[in-house]
């Protein structure tokens, strides 16, 4: 893994000569955030050594380098999922690479199903914790101390300081946000009604098929991390029968202007 990461890092540095401070992982339907970036370089995943290639509709498949104001950023247009057939090490490989091209703060976004009755479709949820129920762990196997410790303290997976700043900005921007705990499941099926009920009973507010592995690996390498979820369906009798990936993308698209603005302002002001 170490050698692969360094090979990829060296390739990216040769192609871009760019040292980003922020890494951004854009979830389903949120890929147009790159419109906020003054783009300097775009590298398709297919051209980057050791990179997987995103196979999911709504995930474009490129690393975008540029600036937001004075802040240098790298954004993933499209992420990788365990359900696509990749190992957890492949899913999280880009986070490793981000660390070694200079990133020390990571922003992750996703589309998820809501089980908190205070939510509605289109709600923007600032994640304050997560529950990992995926069947594989990205840190399983031999640990390389060059990346981080064998046992990782996960008491603060999402930066409290970044959460506090994002809430302050949301209030100033008149953007309604909610708090929430995200639960990660394997997918690719949407949850059954019974599974949604389970998610709620064990203490989560929303559920999806990404984010958790990336955040674990980010914390392994001590990246300060902020997570945001757009509720694209509600796990109840009224909406569960009609949910499809197209509807998820459509719901995310409607919330996207506020999501874009909030992430942009957080990067500019934190």
Backbone as CSV, one residue per row, in Angstrom:
resi,resn,N_x,N_y,N_z,CA_x,CA_y,CA_z,C_x,C_y,C_z
1,UNK,0.827,-1.207,0.000,0.000,0.000,0.000,0.864,1.261,0.000
2,UNK,1.878,1.297,0.869,2.721,2.485,0.966,3.351,2.818,-0.387
3,UNK,3.885,1.809,-1.056,4.550,2.026,-2.337,3.552,2.500,-3.398
4,UNK,2.357,1.922,-3.390,1.334,2.341,-4.350,0.921,3.791,-4.123
5,UNK,0.720,4.149,-2.863,0.347,5.534,-2.534,1.428,6.495,-3.012
6,UNK,2.685,6.163,-2.730,3.771,7.072,-3.114,3.904,7.183,-4.636
7,UNK,3.678,6.075,-5.344,3.706,6.124,-6.808,2.632,7.064,-7.335
8,UNK,1.428,6.953,-6.765,0.316,7.804,-7.195,0.573,9.258,-6.840
9,UNK,1.068,9.494,-5.640,1.380,10.852,-5.194,2.420,11.491,-6.118
10,UNK,3.458,10.739,-6.457,4.511,11.279,-7.325,3.965,11.630,-8.702
11,UNK,3.070,10.783,-9.224,2.451,11.057,-10.522,1.648,12.353,-10.465
12,UNK,0.831,12.499,-9.422,-0.021,13.692,-9.289,0.831,14.951,-9.130
13,UNK,1.879,14.865,-8.339,2.749,16.031,-8.142,3.437,16.440,-9.445
14,UNK,3.852,15.448,-10.223,4.489,15.752,-11.510,3.505,16.425,-12.471
15,UNK,2.243,15.983,-12.418,1.232,16.505,-13.336,0.707,17.876,-12.922
16,UNK,0.727,18.160,-11.622,0.046,19.363,-11.142,0.940,20.375,-10.435
17,UNK,1.999,19.908,-9.772,2.813,20.817,-8.945,1.902,21.660,-8.048
18,UNK,0.981,20.992,-7.344,-0.091,21.664,-6.597,-0.209,21.011,-5.224
19,UNK,-0.270,21.834,-4.164,-0.352,21.308,-2.797,-1.645,21.789,-2.145
20,UNK,-2.696,20.963,-2.185,-3.984,21.388,-1.617,-4.017,21.261,-0.099
21,UNK,-4.778,22.147,0.515,-5.006,22.091,1.968,-6.256,21.279,2.286
22,UNK,-7.275,21.399,1.440,-8.560,20.728,1.646,-8.757,19.620,0.624
23,UNK,-9.255,18.487,1.087,-9.764,17.450,0.215,-11.278,17.428,0.316
24,UNK,-11.956,17.203,-0.814,-13.421,17.198,-0.839,-13.869,15.938,-1.579
25,UNK,-14.764,15.170,-0.949,-15.338,13.997,-1.601,-16.814,14.268,-1.835
26,UNK,-17.214,14.290,-3.110,-18.563,14.690,-3.494,-19.433,13.467,-3.732
27,UNK,-20.568,13.417,-3.038,-21.474,12.287,-3.121,-22.445,12.394,-4.278
28,UNK,-23.380,11.443,-4.323,-24.354,11.348,-5.414,-25.101,12.664,-5.607
29,UNK,-25.092,13.158,-6.841,-25.845,14.352,-7.172,-25.209,15.653,-6.743
30,UNK,-24.005,15.596,-6.153,-23.372,16.806,-5.628,-22.104,17.172,-6.393
31,UNK,-21.909,16.538,-7.534,-20.671,16.715,-8.283,-20.456,18.099,-8.843
32,UNK,-21.507,18.895,-9.006,-21.321,20.217,-9.616,-20.737,21.234,-8.639
33,UNK,-20.408,20.808,-7.411,-19.697,21.706,-6.498,-18.416,22.221,-7.146
34,UNK,-17.880,21.457,-8.076,-16.635,21.894,-8.723,-16.811,23.207,-9.476
35,UNK,-18.056,23.634,-9.713,-18.297,24.948,-10.315,-17.829,26.078,-9.398
36,UNK,-17.704,25.769,-8.091,-17.242,26.768,-7.123,-15.716,26.896,-7.124
37,UNK,-15.052,25.966,-7.814,-13.591,25.915,-7.792,-13.008,26.596,-9.029
38,UNK,-12.018,27.432,-8.799,-11.229,27.974,-9.909,-10.256,26.875,-10.322
39,UNK,-10.653,26.100,-11.326,-9.941,24.858,-11.630,-8.609,25.130,-12.324
40,UNK,-7.570,24.449,-11.834,-6.256,24.550,-12.451,-5.856,23.263,-13.164
41,UNK,-6.272,22.110,-12.600,-5.944,20.822,-13.204,-7.112,19.863,-13.001
42,UNK,-7.333,19.010,-13.992,-8.303,17.921,-13.861,-7.632,16.632,-14.322
43,UNK,-7.628,15.624,-13.446,-7.034,14.329,-13.772,-8.118,13.252,-13.729
44,UNK,-8.500,12.675,-14.864,-9.460,11.568,-14.843,-8.903,10.391,-14.053
45,UNK,-9.754,9.728,-13.295,-9.313,8.573,-12.511,-8.617,7.545,-13.382
46,UNK,-9.115,7.381,-14.609,-8.582,6.349,-15.492,-7.117,6.583,-15.853
47,UNK,-6.624,7.813,-15.664,-5.232,8.123,-16.003,-4.302,8.085,-14.791
48,UNK,-4.869,7.950,-13.586,-4.066,8.019,-12.365,-3.637,6.612,-11.954
49,UNK,-2.344,6.362,-11.790,-1.889,5.031,-11.402,-2.524,4.561,-10.090
50,UNK,-2.958,3.312,-10.085,-3.504,2.628,-8.903,-4.888,3.095,-8.484
51,UNK,-5.475,4.058,-9.205,-6.806,4.558,-8.832,-7.890,3.632,-9.373
52,UNK,-8.909,3.355,-8.563,-10.095,2.689,-9.106,-10.842,3.648,-10.042
53,UNK,-11.896,3.179,-10.672,-12.726,4.000,-11.549,-14.166,3.898,-11.076
54,UNK,-14.807,5.054,-10.851,-16.187,5.060,-10.367,-17.128,4.512,-11.437
55,UNK,-18.080,3.664,-10.999,-19.007,3.030,-11.945,-20.453,3.455,-11.724
56,UNK,-20.690,4.428,-10.857,-22.053,4.761,-10.441,-22.539,6.026,-11.145
57,UNK,-23.782,5.974,-11.633,-24.409,7.153,-12.235,-24.387,8.314,-11.239
58,UNK,-24.007,9.497,-11.721,-23.942,10.667,-10.840,-22.565,10.875,-10.243
59,UNK,-21.626,9.969,-10.552,-20.243,10.106,-10.093,-19.348,10.208,-11.320
60,UNK,-18.784,11.388,-11.572,-18.145,11.658,-12.865,-16.793,10.974,-13.042
61,UNK,-15.964,10.925,-12.004,-14.721,10.195,-12.105,-13.489,11.004,-12.445
62,UNK,-13.185,12.029,-11.637,-11.980,12.833,-11.872,-11.549,13.517,-10.578
63,UNK,-10.247,13.748,-10.469,-9.704,14.603,-9.415,-9.583,16.014,-9.982
64,UNK,-10.148,16.971,-9.258,-10.148,18.362,-9.710,-9.334,19.196,-8.721
65,UNK,-8.346,19.903,-9.226,-7.464,20.725,-8.407,-7.702,22.197,-8.729
66,UNK,-7.754,23.017,-7.670,-7.931,24.438,-7.904,-8.070,25.199,-6.605
67,UNK,-8.625,26.404,-6.708,-8.734,27.266,-5.534,-10.172,27.705,-5.305
68,UNK,-10.481,27.900,-4.024,-11.705,28.579,-3.591,-11.228,29.769,-2.776
69,UNK,-11.338,30.941,-3.350,-10.702,32.099,-2.716,-9.197,31.887,-2.684
70,UNK,-8.639,31.955,-1.482,-7.191,31.735,-1.332,-6.865,30.298,-0.939
71,UNK,-7.885,29.466,-0.767,-7.672,28.096,-0.296,-7.477,27.141,-1.471
72,UNK,-6.443,26.335,-1.378,-6.180,25.317,-2.393,-6.920,24.032,-2.032
73,UNK,-7.610,23.457,-3.022,-8.433,22.277,-2.756,-8.213,21.219,-3.847
74,UNK,-8.516,19.982,-3.489,-8.633,18.903,-4.460,-9.977,18.224,-4.196
75,UNK,-10.762,18.047,-5.239,-12.095,17.466,-5.092,-12.196,16.179,-5.892
76,UNK,-12.806,15.173,-5.276,-13.125,13.932,-5.976,-14.511,14.062,-6.581
77,UNK,-14.582,14.083,-7.892,-15.881,14.042,-8.574,-16.254,12.576,-8.741
78,UNK,-16.906,12.054,-7.746,-17.247,10.644,-7.746,-16.359,9.880,-6.780
79,UNK,-16.978,9.060,-5.947,-16.246,8.251,-4.988,-16.381,6.780,-5.365
80,UNK,-15.747,5.939,-4.572,-15.794,4.497,-4.794,-16.533,3.843,-3.638
81,UNK,-17.252,2.777,-3.939,-18.080,2.110,-2.934,-17.716,0.637,-2.829
82,UNK,-17.860,0.109,-1.644,-17.621,-1.305,-1.394,-18.530,-2.165,-2.266
83,UNK,-19.782,-1.710,-2.473,-20.738,-2.521,-3.234,-20.371,-2.633,-4.717
84,UNK,-19.480,-1.763,-5.191,-19.051,-1.865,-6.584,-18.108,-3.047,-6.815
85,UNK,-17.674,-3.663,-5.724,-16.769,-4.797,-5.829,-15.344,-4.484,-5.408
86,UNK,-15.086,-3.237,-5.051,-13.764,-2.856,-4.589,-13.547,-3.292,-3.147
87,UNK,-12.294,-3.543,-2.790,-11.972,-3.782,-1.383,-12.041,-2.459,-0.634
88,UNK,-12.121,-2.525,0.688,-12.134,-1.292,1.473,-10.842,-0.508,1.310
89,UNK,-9.735,-1.206,1.075,-8.470,-0.502,0.856,-8.503,0.276,-0.455
90,UNK,-9.174,-0.280,-1.481,-9.331,0.436,-2.745,-10.292,1.609,-2.585
91,UNK,-11.384,1.396,-1.855,-12.373,2.447,-1.621,-11.726,3.673,-0.986
92,UNK,-10.812,3.432,-0.058,-10.223,4.527,0.724,-8.860,4.970,0.205
93,UNK,-8.375,4.350,-0.849,-7.057,4.685,-1.398,-6.910,6.184,-1.704
94,UNK,-7.922,6.831,-2.302,-7.765,8.267,-2.594,-7.556,9.128,-1.346
95,UNK,-8.116,8.720,-0.218,-7.917,9.494,1.015,-6.453,9.416,1.435
96,UNK,-5.858,8.232,1.282,-4.425,8.082,1.574,-3.606,9.022,0.681
97,UNK,-3.957,9.038,-0.588,-3.225,9.867,-1.547,-3.378,11.350,-1.198
98,UNK,-4.599,11.758,-0.851,-4.827,13.159,-0.492,-3.893,13.610,0.627
99,UNK,-3.759,12.769,1.630,-2.895,13.092,2.764,-1.482,13.446,2.289
100,UNK,-0.975,12.653,1.364,0.433,12.809,0.980,0.664,13.767,-0.176
101,UNK,-0.400,14.378,-0.676,-0.205,15.517,-1.584,-0.431,16.831,-0.843
102,UNK,-0.677,16.751,0.477,-0.711,17.959,1.292,-1.977,18.215,2.084
103,UNK,-3.051,17.458,1.837,-4.340,17.708,2.483,-4.244,17.449,3.996
104,UNK,-4.800,18.383,4.789,-4.916,18.114,6.231,-6.345,18.273,6.751
105,UNK,-7.265,18.690,5.854,-8.685,18.778,6.219,-9.515,18.146,5.103
106,UNK,-10.464,17.306,5.507,-11.275,16.569,4.540,-12.748,16.893,4.737
107,UNK,-13.444,17.185,3.640,-14.890,17.410,3.650,-15.535,16.285,2.843
108,UNK,-16.458,15.555,3.466,-17.136,14.454,2.774,-18.633,14.749,2.722
109,UNK,-19.252,14.426,1.594,-20.695,14.611,1.463,-21.310,13.330,0.918
110,UNK,-22.595,13.158,1.189,-23.285,11.978,0.678,-24.786,12.245,0.584
111,UNK,-25.465,11.363,-0.111,-26.927,11.312,-0.112,-27.335,10.138,0.759
112,UNK,-28.349,10.323,1.606,-28.716,9.239,2.513,-30.221,9.196,2.746
113,UNK,-30.656,8.073,3.294,-32.049,7.902,3.685,-32.250,8.327,5.126
114,UNK,-33.299,9.080,5.390,-33.537,9.587,6.737,-34.506,8.718,7.535
115,UNK,-34.236,8.588,8.827,-35.166,7.903,9.733,-35.565,8.797,10.902
116,UNK,-34.946,9.945,11.020,-35.294,10.911,12.056,-36.553,11.668,11.609
117,UNK,-37.586,11.649,12.435,-38.867,12.256,12.040,-38.785,13.772,11.899
118,UNK,-37.693,14.377,12.391,-37.509,15.817,12.203,-36.981,16.147,10.804
119,UNK,-36.541,15.131,10.075,-36.018,15.346,8.735,-37.133,15.297,7.703
120,UNK,-36.811,15.824,6.527,-37.664,15.662,5.353,-36.744,15.542,4.144
121,UNK,-37.286,15.133,3.016,-36.473,15.052,1.808,-35.907,16.434,1.496
122,UNK,-34.592,16.490,1.312,-33.913,17.757,1.071,-33.226,18.332,2.297
123,UNK,-33.472,17.750,3.480,-32.789,18.229,4.688,-31.279,18.092,4.545
124,UNK,-30.564,19.079,5.070,-29.100,19.043,5.101,-28.681,18.699,6.519
125,UNK,-27.945,17.610,6.651,-27.576,17.098,7.975,-26.069,17.197,8.157
126,UNK,-25.647,17.880,9.201,-24.239,17.929,9.576,-23.966,16.730,10.471
127,UNK,-23.071,15.864,10.040,-22.810,14.625,10.773,-21.937,14.897,11.990
128,UNK,-22.385,14.372,13.136,-21.574,14.503,14.347,-21.030,13.170,14.843
129,UNK,-21.434,12.070,14.180,-20.943,10.746,14.561,-21.417,9.752,13.514
130,UNK,-20.893,8.540,13.585,-21.405,7.496,12.708,-21.365,6.134,13.395
131,UNK,-22.099,5.191,12.805,-22.100,3.797,13.241,-21.664,2.963,12.041
132,UNK,-20.635,2.159,12.246,-20.092,1.357,11.150,-20.700,-0.042,11.183
133,UNK,-21.551,-0.352,10.201,-22.117,-1.694,10.092,-21.784,-2.318,8.731
134,UNK,-20.683,-1.867,8.146,-20.231,-2.483,6.907,-19.477,-3.781,7.229
135,UNK,-19.517,-4.752,6.310,-18.977,-6.082,6.637,-17.457,-6.196,6.542
136,UNK,-16.787,-5.139,6.136,-15.332,-5.132,6.011,-14.827,-3.828,6.595
137,UNK,-13.614,-3.862,7.148,-13.045,-2.673,7.781,-11.812,-2.227,7.004
138,UNK,-11.696,-0.938,6.711,-10.567,-0.484,5.889,-9.201,-0.641,6.553
139,UNK,-9.160,-0.837,7.869,-7.877,-0.983,8.571,-7.565,-2.438,8.925
140,UNK,-8.398,-3.379,8.446,-8.125,-4.789,8.728,-6.825,-5.214,8.033
141,UNK,-6.065,-6.057,8.691,-4.799,-6.520,8.127,-3.620,-5.863,8.818
142,UNK,-2.451,-6.107,8.271,-1.231,-5.536,8.840,-1.318,-4.017,8.848
143,UNK,-0.909,-3.411,9.950,-0.906,-1.948,10.016,0.463,-1.407,9.634
144,UNK,0.467,-0.381,8.798,1.701,0.319,8.447,1.760,1.586,9.282
145,UNK,2.702,1.615,10.226,2.789,2.743,11.158,3.098,4.063,10.468
146,UNK,3.555,4.002,9.222,3.823,5.256,8.497,2.521,5.993,8.193
147,UNK,1.427,5.242,8.074,0.112,5.862,7.843,-0.529,6.331,9.148
148,UNK,-0.427,5.498,10.198,-1.089,5.821,11.451,-1.029,4.651,12.406
149,UNK,-1.600,4.794,13.609,-1.479,3.761,14.639,-2.364,2.545,14.373
150,UNK,-2.019,1.440,15.012,-2.815,0.218,14.896,-4.248,0.445,15.376
151,UNK,-4.376,1.066,16.534,-5.695,1.300,17.125,-5.996,2.796,17.099
152,UNK,-7.079,3.148,16.409,-7.391,4.552,16.147,-8.499,5.025,17.094
153,UNK,-8.271,6.142,17.735,-9.292,6.744,18.598,-10.363,7.389,17.710
154,UNK,-11.594,6.867,17.797,-12.687,7.372,16.962,-13.717,8.157,17.783
155,UNK,-13.288,8.735,18.902,-14.223,9.478,19.751,-14.687,10.783,19.095
156,UNK,-13.911,11.263,18.113,-14.298,12.490,17.405,-14.061,12.293,15.899
157,UNK,-14.887,11.455,15.258,-14.670,11.220,13.829,-14.880,12.479,13.001
158,UNK,-15.797,13.337,13.436,-16.097,14.584,12.728,-15.701,15.749,13.634
159,UNK,-14.891,16.651,13.114,-14.294,17.729,13.890,-15.349,18.611,14.551
160,UNK,-15.303,18.689,15.867,-16.256,19.540,16.591,-16.074,21.004,16.217
161,UNK,-14.846,21.416,16.001,-14.589,22.811,15.636,-15.166,23.132,14.258
162,UNK,-15.032,22.199,13.320,-15.587,22.436,11.990,-17.113,22.426,12.027
163,UNK,-17.680,21.546,12.843,-19.138,21.504,13.011,-19.644,22.830,13.569
164,UNK,-18.977,23.324,14.592,-19.376,24.592,15.214,-19.322,25.737,14.207
165,UNK,-18.259,25.762,13.405,-18.117,26.826,12.408,-19.182,26.704,11.331
166,UNK,-19.464,25.482,10.889,-20.470,25.273,9.849,-21.851,25.701,10.321
167,UNK,-22.188,25.425,11.565,-23.486,25.836,12.116,-23.583,27.361,12.191
168,UNK,-22.502,27.995,12.589,-22.475,29.463,12.660,-22.685,30.058,11.258
169,UNK,-22.014,29.482,10.274,-22.148,29.960,8.894,-23.554,29.717,8.359
170,UNK,-24.114,28.541,8.660,-25.462,28.208,8.192,-26.485,29.198,8.739
171,UNK,-26.310,29.565,10.004,-27.210,30.528,10.622,-27.114,31.876,9.912
172,UNK,-25.892,32.312,9.633,-25.677,33.591,8.952,-26.209,33.579,7.522
173,UNK,-26.152,32.410,6.895,-26.591,32.270,5.496,-28.065,31.915,5.371
174,UNK,-28.719,31.756,6.536,-30.132,31.372,6.566,-30.362,30.017,5.879
175,UNK,-29.434,29.088,6.117,-29.559,27.721,5.614,-29.920,26.815,6.794
176,UNK,-31.040,26.138,6.685,-31.461,25.245,7.759,-30.633,23.972,7.728
177,UNK,-30.023,23.642,8.861,-29.259,22.398,8.969,-29.731,21.620,10.190
178,UNK,-29.499,20.332,10.152,-29.820,19.442,11.259,-28.545,18.733,11.709
179,UNK,-28.571,18.200,12.939,-27.509,17.319,13.411,-27.894,15.886,13.104
180,UNK,-26.903,15.014,12.995,-27.280,13.628,12.791,-26.140,12.639,12.918
181,UNK,-26.527,11.409,13.215,-25.619,10.265,13.237,-25.900,9.436,11.990
182,UNK,-24.847,9.114,11.264,-24.948,8.386,9.990,-24.593,6.920,10.227
183,UNK,-25.360,6.033,9.635,-25.055,4.614,9.724,-24.662,4.100,8.349
184,UNK,-23.533,3.412,8.286,-23.048,2.889,7.021,-23.376,1.426,6.838
185,UNK,-24.098,1.101,5.758,-24.396,-0.273,5.371,-23.775,-0.553,3.999
186,UNK,-23.668,-1.820,3.663,-22.956,-2.210,2.448,-23.654,-1.780,1.167
187,UNK,-24.984,-1.931,1.070,-25.662,-1.713,-0.203,-25.366,-2.868,-1.157
188,UNK,-25.758,-2.755,-2.451,-26.335,-1.585,-3.105,-27.856,-1.485,-3.020
189,UNK,-28.530,-2.438,-2.386,-29.976,-2.300,-2.260,-30.321,-1.178,-1.291
190,UNK,-31.399,-0.455,-1.575,-31.948,0.440,-0.569,-32.509,-0.420,0.565
191,UNK,-32.616,0.170,1.742,-33.013,-0.595,2.917,-34.489,-1.005,2.858
192,UNK,-34.783,-2.139,3.458,-36.175,-2.529,3.650,-36.767,-1.685,4.767
193,UNK,-38.065,-1.711,4.886,-38.717,-0.963,5.957,-38.240,-1.454,7.319
194,UNK,-38.065,-2.766,7.454,-37.569,-3.318,8.719,-36.147,-2.848,9.002
195,UNK,-35.332,-2.751,7.960,-33.957,-2.277,8.148,-33.932,-0.803,8.534
196,UNK,-34.797,0.001,7.934,-34.900,1.399,8.351,-35.281,1.498,9.832
197,UNK,-36.213,0.657,10.264,-36.613,0.659,11.675,-35.438,0.273,12.564
198,UNK,-34.639,-0.704,12.119,-33.448,-1.102,12.875,-32.477,0.068,13.000
199,UNK,-32.253,0.782,11.887,-31.339,1.927,11.888,-31.749,2.932,12.958
200,UNK,-33.047,3.201,13.017,-33.551,4.161,14.004,-33.397,3.638,15.424
201,UNK,-33.698,2.362,15.617,-33.658,1.785,16.973,-32.248,1.772,17.554
202,UNK,-31.243,1.596,16.711,-29.887,1.524,17.271,-29.230,2.900,17.384
203,UNK,-29.972,3.953,17.050,-29.506,5.289,17.403,-29.004,6.167,16.273
204,UNK,-29.234,5.752,15.022,-28.807,6.592,13.897,-29.976,7.428,13.386
205,UNK,-29.637,8.481,12.659,-30.635,9.391,12.085,-30.769,9.232,10.581
206,UNK,-29.730,8.712,9.946,-29.746,8.529,8.498,-28.832,7.368,8.135
207,UNK,-29.004,6.858,6.925,-28.281,5.647,6.534,-27.857,5.747,5.077
208,UNK,-26.659,5.247,4.785,-26.161,5.256,3.417,-25.098,4.201,3.209
209,UNK,-24.444,4.269,2.042,-23.549,3.193,1.598,-22.117,3.680,1.394
210,UNK,-21.747,4.772,2.039,-20.408,5.347,1.813,-19.915,6.025,3.087
211,UNK,-18.940,6.901,2.939,-18.487,7.870,3.942,-17.738,7.256,5.119
212,UNK,-18.332,6.260,5.775,-17.729,5.701,6.988,-16.299,5.193,6.741
213,UNK,-16.048,4.381,5.707,-14.669,3.913,5.491,-13.692,5.064,5.256
214,UNK,-14.126,6.063,4.490,-13.255,7.196,4.183,-12.910,7.980,5.447
215,UNK,-13.892,8.155,6.316,-13.657,8.903,7.553,-12.740,8.121,8.493
216,UNK,-12.917,6.814,8.556,-12.029,5.991,9.394,-10.575,6.152,8.944
217,UNK,-10.343,6.062,7.639,-8.982,6.185,7.117,-8.458,7.611,7.296
218,UNK,-9.326,8.603,7.135,-8.918,9.985,7.384,-8.449,10.171,8.821
219,UNK,-9.191,9.605,9.750,-8.808,9.733,11.163,-7.559,8.912,11.490
220,UNK,-7.372,7.792,10.788,-6.144,7.007,10.954,-4.922,7.873,10.673
221,UNK,-5.067,8.803,9.726,-3.949,9.671,9.335,-4.070,11.071,9.926
222,UNK,-4.991,11.227,10.883,-5.170,12.496,11.608,-5.591,13.663,10.711
223,UNK,-6.396,13.379,9.685,-7.012,14.447,8.910,-8.226,14.964,9.664
224,UNK,-8.337,16.265,9.801,-9.524,16.859,10.399,-10.672,16.733,9.403
225,UNK,-11.811,16.224,9.854,-12.856,15.792,8.924,-14.205,16.408,9.246
226,UNK,-14.903,16.808,8.174,-16.263,17.343,8.274,-17.154,16.553,7.338
227,UNK,-18.340,16.151,7.832,-19.255,15.351,7.028,-20.632,15.979,6.927
228,UNK,-21.212,15.862,5.749,-22.524,16.456,5.490,-23.342,15.486,4.641
229,UNK,-24.615,15.337,5.002,-25.493,14.409,4.293,-26.747,15.132,3.814
230,UNK,-27.179,14.821,2.595,-28.453,15.317,2.084,-29.467,14.180,2.150
231,UNK,-30.588,14.426,2.803,-31.622,13.404,2.924,-32.405,13.355,1.609
232,UNK,-32.314,12.222,0.928,-32.938,12.101,-0.394,-34.171,11.204,-0.380
233,UNK,-34.413,10.530,0.733,-35.653,9.767,0.898,-35.851,9.544,2.391
234,UNK,-37.101,9.291,2.772,-37.421,8.987,4.160,-37.821,7.520,4.274
235,UNK,-37.234,6.846,5.249,-37.472,5.413,5.406,-38.765,5.118,6.132
236,UNK,-39.870,5.431,5.487,-41.181,5.150,6.084,-42.117,4.593,5.013
237,UNK,-43.291,4.185,5.438,-44.248,3.545,4.528,-44.648,4.445,3.362
238,UNK,-44.577,5.753,3.558,-45.059,6.683,2.542,-44.099,6.858,1.372
239,UNK,-42.803,6.652,1.607,-41.841,6.939,0.540,-41.022,5.737,0.107
240,UNK,-40.988,4.675,0.901,-40.068,3.576,0.629,-40.407,2.842,-0.670
241,UNK,-41.686,2.814,-1.055,-42.074,2.042,-2.237,-41.593,2.673,-3.536
242,UNK,-41.395,3.985,-3.540,-41.097,4.668,-4.793,-39.624,5.018,-4.976
243,UNK,-38.789,4.784,-3.965,-37.427,5.276,-4.029,-36.618,4.567,-5.121
244,UNK,-35.882,5.374,-5.903,-34.987,4.863,-6.934,-33.746,5.748,-6.958
245,UNK,-32.703,5.291,-7.632,-31.469,6.090,-7.683,-31.698,7.413,-8.406
246,UNK,-32.538,7.407,-9.430,-32.851,8.651,-10.133,-33.493,9.661,-9.196
247,UNK,-34.387,9.182,-8.318,-35.042,10.083,-7.363,-34.038,10.604,-6.334
248,UNK,-33.089,9.749,-5.950,-32.030,10.192,-5.039,-31.239,11.339,-5.670
249,UNK,-30.856,11.171,-6.933,-30.097,12.209,-7.620,-30.900,13.504,-7.743
250,UNK,-32.199,13.376,-8.024,-33.056,14.549,-8.178,-33.188,15.307,-6.860
251,UNK,-33.381,14.562,-5.749,-33.510,15.205,-4.435,-32.208,15.897,-4.038
252,UNK,-31.078,15.250,-4.322,-29.784,15.850,-4.004,-29.568,17.121,-4.823
253,UNK,-30.009,17.087,-6.074,-29.844,18.245,-6.958,-30.585,19.464,-6.423
254,UNK,-31.776,19.244,-5.849,-32.558,20.358,-5.309,-31.879,20.996,-4.102
255,UNK,-31.217,20.173,-3.296,-30.543,20.697,-2.099,-29.166,21.256,-2.417
256,UNK,-28.676,20.968,-3.614,-27.283,21.261,-3.937,-26.883,22.721,-3.805
257,UNK,-27.698,23.704,-4.216,-27.243,25.092,-4.067,-26.850,25.462,-2.636
258,UNK,-27.648,25.043,-1.664,-27.318,25.343,-0.270,-26.120,24.535,0.219
259,UNK,-26.016,23.302,-0.231,-24.865,22.480,0.134,-23.584,23.112,-0.414
260,UNK,-23.630,23.503,-1.676,-22.466,24.141,-2.296,-22.051,25.395,-1.539
261,UNK,-23.046,26.219,-1.208,-22.748,27.477,-0.519,-22.144,27.224,0.853
262,UNK,-22.708,26.260,1.585,-22.221,25.990,2.940,-20.798,25.438,2.914
263,UNK,-20.530,24.485,2.030,-19.176,23.924,1.961,-18.168,24.984,1.517
264,UNK,-18.569,25.789,0.527,-17.693,26.852,0.062,-17.334,27.811,1.198
265,UNK,-18.355,28.264,1.950,-18.113,29.226,3.021,-17.295,28.607,4.152
266,UNK,-17.509,27.313,4.410,-16.719,26.643,5.453,-15.244,26.628,5.051
267,UNK,-14.968,26.283,3.809,-13.587,26.246,3.339,-12.956,27.644,3.379
268,UNK,-13.717,28.654,2.993,-13.193,30.027,2.990,-12.920,30.557,4.390
269,UNK,-13.728,30.119,5.364,-13.706,30.778,6.687,-13.163,29.922,7.815
270,UNK,-12.764,28.700,7.520,-12.235,27.856,8.608,-10.713,27.727,8.475
